[in-house]
Amino acid sequence: MVTVAILALQGAFIEHEHVLDRLGVDRFEIRQRSDLERPFDALIIPGGESTVIGKLLKDLGILSPLRDRIEKGLPVFGTCAGLIVLSKNVIGGVPSLATMDITVKRNAYGRQLGSFYTEDGFDGIGKIPMTFIRAPYIDSVGKDVEVLSEVDGRIVAARQGKQLVTAFHPELTEDLSVHRYFLEEVAGLRI
Ligand SMILES: NC(=O)CC[C@H](N)C(=O)O
C-alpha cells in the first residue's frame, strides 16, 4: 500500500487529499514535526502562500528534517506555493526548502492575470487542464532539471530526479493524470 504525506500547514491541502482518495492512495497530514515519524513513500506540498508555509516549516522544526529527506531521495510534488518552497532561487524572496535547482518568479502573471485556466501539453501525459492562481513561473532551470511543460513560452512544470513541480493546480480540476504521473513515473510507486 502506497502512503503519501501531505504538508498541511496552510493552503490548498484538502484538494490534494481528495485526489489521492479518488486514486485509492492512503494519505495523512503533516502538521507538526512528530508527524514525520510515520512512514510514507512520497510527499505533496500544496499551493497557498509560500512565505507563510516557509515560516511555519522553520518555526515548527520541520524544515531541515524534510530537506534532508528530500535530498536523500524522498519523492516530492510541489504545486504553486509548493513549487516556490522547493526552489533554490526565488526572485525577490527567500527560498525555503531550496532542494530544486530552479529560479522562480512569484506572482509572475501580475494582479490582473493572476488567475486563469488553460489547456496545454505536459511531456509524458499530453494535453491537460491547468488552473493558475496568482501563479509563479520558472524563469530558468539548472542542468539536471527537465522541463515538462511551457505555457506561452514560460516554464510551468519541471522535474529533477524525484522532485516534481507545477506552477498550476492539478488538484483543482477533475483530471488525475499529473498526480498519477507523480506517483508512478517520478516516485516509481505502483498505485
Ligand atoms: N496559488 C498559490 O499557491 C499562489 C502562490 C503565492 N502567490 C505565493 O507566492 O506563495
The ligand as a Tripos MOL2 file, in Angstrom:
@<TRIPOS>MOLECULE
LIG
   10     9     1     0     0
SMALL
NO_CHARGES

@<TRIPOS>ATOM
      1 N1         -1.8250   29.5360   -5.5730 N.am      1 LIG1
      2 C1         -0.6710   29.7200   -4.9910 C.2       1 LIG1
      3 O1         -0.0950   28.8160   -4.3730 O.2       1 LIG1
      4 C2         -0.1430   31.1230   -5.0470 C.3       1 LIG1
      5 C3          1.2880   31.2670   -4.5990 C.3       1 LIG1
      6 C4          1.5000   32.5890   -3.9380 C.3       1 LIG1
      7 N2          1.3070   33.6820   -4.8590 N.3       1 LIG1
      8 C5          2.8880   32.6430   -3.3230 C.2       1 LIG1
      9 O2          3.7120   33.4020   -3.7100 O.co2     1 LIG1
     10 O3          3.1420   31.8830   -2.4200 O.co2     1 LIG1
@<TRIPOS>BOND
     1     1     2 1
     2     2     3 2
     3     2     4 1
     4     4     5 1
     5     5     6 1
     6     6     7 1
     7     6     8 1
     8     8     9 2
     9     8    10 1
@<TRIPOS>SUBSTRUCTURE
     1 LIG1         1 GROUP 0 **** ****
